[in-house]
Amino acid sequence: MLSSIATNRRSLGRILDHLGATLLEKLAGSIMDHHALGGVVIYDSADDLVIAERSIVLGVGVHDHDGICRLLRELGNRNAAALVVRAPITVDASMTLAVQRSGVTLLGLVEGASWTQLVAMLRTLLAEDDIGGSMTEFIGGMPSGDLFSLANAIAALLDAPLTIEDRSSNVLAFSGRQDEADLSRVETILGRRVPERYLRSPESRSEFEQLHRSEDPVFLPGWTLDDDEHAMARVAIAVRAGEEVLGSMWAAVREPLSDERNQAFADSAKLVALHMLRFRAGSDVERRLRADLVNTALEGGPSAPEAAGRLGLIGRPVAVLALGLNWTAEGAGAADSAPMHAASLQRAADALALHLTALQPGSAVAVLGDRAYAIVPLLGNAPDHAKRTHLMAQGFLDRTGQNLSALIGIGPLAMDGGSLPNARRGADQALRVLRHEGGKRRVIAAEDAYIDSLMLDFSDLVAARGNAVSLPIARLLAYDAKHQAHLVKTLRYWLNAFGDVSIAARQAYVHPSTFRYRIRRVSAVSGLDLNDPQQRFAAMLQLRLLEVRQLPGNTQEIPDACDNTVELGQ
């Protein structure tokens, strides 16, 4: 474990202080720089390198010696703080020289750790001061909510590696010296959660029962799994706030603690509880504050420039994304499932925030109503903005897979804060198109959804006014309903093929002669003059509106041909 060498909570020294030897190792360069880091960026060799100053760049897929040296030189020109590559690599004299000339520290991601885990850890450490004032509250001499520093302090008191976990056995923070523990502890740190095979074991269930019954530290002897894997002994204590169990602390030991250290552990649990409560409250306050800022910036108005400034969006092109879940629960069941939907949406928003922050520092995500909005500041060349935004959104959906049925609409680019309301409207319109499609597509930009969005708006207008289809289309609908015919489909095929009978017949899977007969029946029954472009346009528009409103002609009660109208909204 590296010693604490930096006071800035967003400095490279603090990152290495907490993650060194567990996820990261210094390969070359200095970590004595106390300047604040600018964020985390994932390097993509196929994309333009766009980073904020003092960024940590994750060199995913950068393995060869020459490639690392070239990237170091490029990052030095952009004033990056560090480059992370997958260890092990050989650092020779030429690579050391490249590090010195660039001023970029070279770090190694240890074997067995994933890039996703590293991004999550880095974001946790760097996000503490993103919003709010510069004054830091202290509890027990530790910055409020800084569980990593607290874990290190308690580990020093106990002389044992320590983890702080929530009620679901997710790791909130850990100390150094984890290499002194067993395989389960290493897996716990790398996965940020106790492995399932341990949680399912009878021994583990027994440990949690003891832990929750006792207010004092509990010594838990080591035990062996079925595959002869041995788990070291632990001393654990539940972290409580009154009757509520907030989480637990686990120290890997080889023998029971002394009475003095047991008392220190018990006292530390009370301190950790204060930090966890403050951290939870701070997270809630931060989430509400960020949501208010995002909402104010997107709504426009007199307060929008100040909100955009606090979000760091002044003078930068911005993309607005609207994320919604493809919910199918409607009617009576929707109210019952509303809390579940809200929780799912918040998890999706948190995942999107993690994804975007790693790719584009300064991104802001907030849940507003039944959707989440992301405001993403963009760097680099303007022609690449649309493509880059689409790739970021698609990459998030690809990573979450079908477990999260999310849809993302992308608004038009906002070149300044005053354009944000228009970008939001475009994102909302694109999201509505995706929801109407029922998940056929999962991401779309406003310009690509323009016509579909217009048709949905037109359909709303028709329904609100109670407008009806014209007499010719009404006659076709009535004829199909009465005779189980397909004249409406025949007209659609013909219009979609621009009157080309051979193409339309192939789409309808009938002989061209049969199709010609049917199109003559269309004209005879409806009275349409298919040679009149105005009548063709009117028929195409009305048929499209019927599709938008999802009204198949053969499932509705259609009046006889003598009736003049059929309501579009029925």
Secondary structure, DSSP 8 states (H G I E B T S, - for coil): --------TTSHHHHHHHHBTTTEEEEES-----S---EEEE--TTS-----TTEEEE-TT--SHHHHHHHHHHHHHTT-SEEEEES-----HHHHHHHHHHT-EEEEE-TT--HHHHHHHHHHHHGGGSSS-S---EETTEETT-HHHHHHHHHHHHTS-EEEEETTSBEEEE-S-GGGS-HHHHHHHHHTB--HHHHTSHHHHHHHHHHHH-SS-EEE--EE-TTS-EE-EEEEEEEEETTEEEEEEEEEESS---HHHHHHHHHHHHHHHHHHHHHHHHHHHHHHHHHHHHHHHHH-STTHHHHHHHTT-TTS-EEEEEEEE-----THHHHHTHHHHHHHHHHHHHHHHHHHHHHSTT-EEEEETTEEEEEEE--S-GGGHHHHHHHHHHHHHHHHGGGS-EEEEE---BSSGGGHHHHHHHHHHHHHHHHHHTSS-SEEETTTTHHHHHHHHHHHHHHHHT-EE-HHHHHHHHHHHHHT--HHHHHHHHHHTTT-HHHHHHHHTS-HHHHHHHHHHHHHHH---TT-HHHHHHHHHHHHHHHHTT--GGGS----TTS--EETT-
